[in-house]
Amino acid sequence: MSEHKNLSFTTQNRLIIFGLILSTLLIMAIALFAINNIQKNLDETYQSFGQVLSKTLAIESVEVAKNVSGDKVFQVLKKHSDSIINSHPDIIFIEFRDTNGHIISSAKNEEMKNFSKRGISVSSPLIDYSTNTTIGAVTIGLSGSFISKISSTTRMSILFVFAIVWLVFAFVILINTYLITRELRILHDGVKKISSGEFGYRIEGKEVSEEVQELFNAFNDMSVRLNVYEEQNIEQLTLERNKLEAVLMSIANGVVVCDNNDNVVLINNHAKELLELQDDQLLNTNIQQYVDTEGEYCFADKITEYKQLLLNEKSSKSVTFNITIGGRILKSIISPMYSQSGDYLGYIIVMIDVTRETEMDEMKSQFISNVSHELRTPVTVLRSYIDTLYNYGNEFDYETQKEFIGTINTEIIRLNSMVNDILDFSRLESNAKIEKSENDLSQLVDACVSQVEVLLKEHNLKIEVEKESDIPLITCNYDSIARAFTNYLSNAIKYAPQDSVITVRLYKELDKNLVTLTVRDEGIGIAPEYQKKVFDRFFRIENKTHSVKGTGLGLHLVKTTIEKHHHGHVFVNSQPNHGATFGFSLPVDLSLVEDDSDSLI
């Protein structure tokens, strides 16, 4: 009986022990699984914390070394690294590398050099946010001592509680697991918010361990610093962008700034005007899709040509071309755009309105052609007639010789007139002041009309002169005004039909301090689109109706004489096929408009 009891007791004990062992093993397995899971979360969180810490150090280092140059950069980084290591006992080393991976500065925690437990190293790029370029990288080595402390505390607690009773052990493990997980969740949530850019987020830790509280405090301090740095960088970037926009908007030429993907990131007001755009119509769109007045992609080919150049060729050789928008000719220049660190960011298109310059070049070419032709004709005639007279003059009768000499005289007068026009143009275009005296315009009109009587008879024309009485004396250069008036008369004779009348009017506008002289013909007239250009130098209307040759300087000389040297103004009124009226007005009291901009010749 006693043996049965002993057996039962022994079996029961064995069952209890087996049950306890089995339960203990199960609980231990569960506990170990929980510990492993906790350790994994700790490692992930610690890795995230290390990443945030390295990013913070990267931002701080760029800010600290931003205004330092040369070898002082390394000293500043070394000093800054030492201060970080001294303030963070968990940091083993800090290394700074350039963009090629070479170490440019490093610092180590001498007290932790023999630390054998598992640690981590985290790298973050060094970014210059003023130019948005990567200038290197920073690597931080963490000892993992904090994680080791937490893991060690957990394991010791499990062993201590298990030694007393596995129930208490299990209970303590559950409680401990819950507390640690709660703290890690709080820290993990905070790290996620920082990673998503919510700088300034704070963790409010209540009833937590001293180590965790220190970690929370460090996290809050880091979050505040990141928030401050973000605000400073945003303000600085905004200020620099505003400065750049203000400069570009004030440039007289059109400027279009494009990124490396051909998207327009900035365009000034003058460029909008030249390209005939409304508001921000082209902004954030592809510049190659812009279409000119002819429906062509005017930028596409040249931008493709520019992008095919090597980087050094882009800097040394800009792409220049012309486009036509709304009748205006725009000279466009494509130039590369670099950051302060030399990184290629895109390109800039500068547009200059060269419409007038192009027209002037064309008119100059036409002028040279006209002058060459006009000079060649009288020179050829003179040479031919003089050579004929020289070799065969004795064979001609008196009337034939007189006819030849008359033709020679006419061509010489014509040649002299063209040379005088060119000389007058050069003289009047200079900043010279012509001598002036009081003159009677009534007598000047009569004298000039008398000089063209021969031309009037040749063209079978009549001239009527209408003059008001009591025309005041005008302070002017007599010869200059006479040439201007004669030019009007000559043009009227050239273009007036035969048997028509040319009307000359001289009248005063005392309320405007002016005396006006006009010449009206009954000729072919001038179309409205040419009336604004007819006084431009070298400008000529060459068509079926305007076939009279010339240099294109006559009316421009009139304008220069009247407006530049006599402070008056010229005008023209005309309708096609209804004649034209050319005139100019001179001030009566020159002292009211006289300036000191000219010099005496």
Secondary structure as GFF3:
##gff-version 3
##sequence-region A 1 601
A	DSSP	alpha_helix	2	65	.	.	.	ID=ss1
A	DSSP	alpha_helix	72	87	.	.	.	ID=ss2
A	DSSP	beta_strand	91	97	.	.	.	ID=ss3
A	DSSP	beta_strand	103	108	.	.	.	ID=ss4
A	DSSP	three_ten_helix	110	112	.	.	.	ID=ss5
A	DSSP	beta_strand	120	128	.	.	.	ID=ss6
A	DSSP	beta_strand	133	142	.	.	.	ID=ss7
A	DSSP	alpha_helix	145	164	.	.	.	ID=ss8
A	DSSP	alpha_helix	166	195	.	.	.	ID=ss9
A	DSSP	alpha_helix	210	250	.	.	.	ID=ss10
A	DSSP	beta_strand	254	259	.	.	.	ID=ss11
A	DSSP	beta_strand	264	267	.	.	.	ID=ss12
A	DSSP	alpha_helix	269	274	.	.	.	ID=ss13
A	DSSP	three_ten_helix	287	289	.	.	.	ID=ss14
A	DSSP	alpha_helix	300	307	.	.	.	ID=ss15
A	DSSP	alpha_helix	311	316	.	.	.	ID=ss16
A	DSSP	beta_strand	319	325	.	.	.	ID=ss17
A	DSSP	beta_strand	328	338	.	.	.	ID=ss18
A	DSSP	beta_strand	344	353	.	.	.	ID=ss19
A	DSSP	alpha_helix	355	392	.	.	.	ID=ss20
A	DSSP	three_ten_helix	393	395	.	.	.	ID=ss21
A	DSSP	alpha_helix	398	429	.	.	.	ID=ss22
A	DSSP	beta_strand	432	433	.	.	.	ID=ss23
A	DSSP	beta_strand	437	439	.	.	.	ID=ss24
A	DSSP	alpha_helix	441	451	.	.	.	ID=ss25
A	DSSP	alpha_helix	453	458	.	.	.	ID=ss26
A	DSSP	beta_strand	462	467	.	.	.	ID=ss27
A	DSSP	beta_strand	474	476	.	.	.	ID=ss28
A	DSSP	alpha_helix	478	495	.	.	.	ID=ss29
A	DSSP	beta_strand	501	509	.	.	.	ID=ss30
A	DSSP	three_ten_helix	510	512	.	.	.	ID=ss31
A	DSSP	beta_strand	514	521	.	.	.	ID=ss32
A	DSSP	alpha_helix	528	531	.	.	.	ID=ss33
A	DSSP	alpha_helix	554	559	.	.	.	ID=ss34
A	DSSP	pi_helix	560	564	.	.	.	ID=ss35
A	DSSP	beta_strand	569	574	.	.	.	ID=ss36
A	DSSP	beta_strand	580	587	.	.	.	ID=ss37
A	DSSP	three_ten_helix	590	592	.	.	.	ID=ss38
A	DSSP	beta_strand	599	600	.	.	.	ID=ss39
###
